[in-house]
Amino acid sequence: MPLTDAQDIADLLNETRTIALVGISDRPDRPSYGVMKTLQDHGYRVLPVNPQIAGEHVHGEFVWARLSDIGVPIDMVDIFRRSEAAGEAVDDAIAAGAKAVWMQLAVVNEAAAARAEAAGLKVVMDRCPAIEIRRLQLAPIDAQ
């Protein structure tokens, strides 16, 4: 069952340190661009993933082509992909050993969520971590 309880979501955000953001855009008008900056400002290390702009940098971080290329432990994978494309990102998150997957606003894929949960990952769907941080009034990560 995906997380919906405020305390469960707060716990996930408070225990997370490294986030891979799948579907990053280098365009400032795109939601993923702003969310990445908000997450960085909150104290997270955010590793952007997008094969179309791999090798470039967004907000000072190298853009990876695939989750499997990153090579460091990932706490959470934040997915900015259409619902029907989220399954591939979830499968990649499972293979990469992530602890959680977070599907952004309007991204719902029940089958992918079930696979993630069966693999032991926490799942959030149809929410934005940047919005949840503000809503839950969470302290910055580096201040904890």
Summary of the structure (lengths in Angstrom):
residues: 144
radius of gyration: 13.7
end to end distance: 28.1
largest distance: 37.5
contacts: 465
relative contact order: 0.20
helix: 42%
strand: 18%
